[in-house]
Amino acid sequence: MSVRHPEFVIAGAVLVSLPMVPGILNGDIGTVAAGERFLVALVGCWILGSVLSWVTTTYSHQSRRAELMRLTQRQGFTGTTDYGPTAASTEDSP
């Protein structure tokens, strides 16, 4: 699972863990429990970041492919070659 911007993932985990800071400072939450919660937040943000990266990459590839298809159709490229089968040669066949 890859993430395009891991710094955003870490920043998201820190933001998710910020409400825990007063509890740590008051002694209500132990350091081990706070560390475990931060790791859970980091894993959750990493999974969310990888899903978002996958979605944006997929849509980016699809839009680039669609744009290339539009450009080739606009220029009249049909994908057939001079030495391949053409519509005229298939009409003559029995």
C-alpha positions, 0 to 999 in steps of 0.5 A: 500500500503506497501513499503519494504524500506520507507527510500528509498521513503523519500530519493527519495522525497528529491532528487526530491525536491532538485531543488526547494531549490534555489527558496526557498532560493531566496524567489521565492517559498513560504514555504507553496508551497514548503511543498505542492510540497514535499508532492506531491513528497512524495506521488508519490515516495510512490506509485512508491515504492509500485508498485516496491515492489509489482513487486519484491515480485511477481516475487520473489514468482514465482521464488521460486515456479518454483524452488521448482517445479523443485526440486520436479520433479528432485527428482521424486515426482509426487504428488500422494500417495499410497492410492490415484488413480494411473494410473494402477487403472484408466486403469482397470476401465470400 
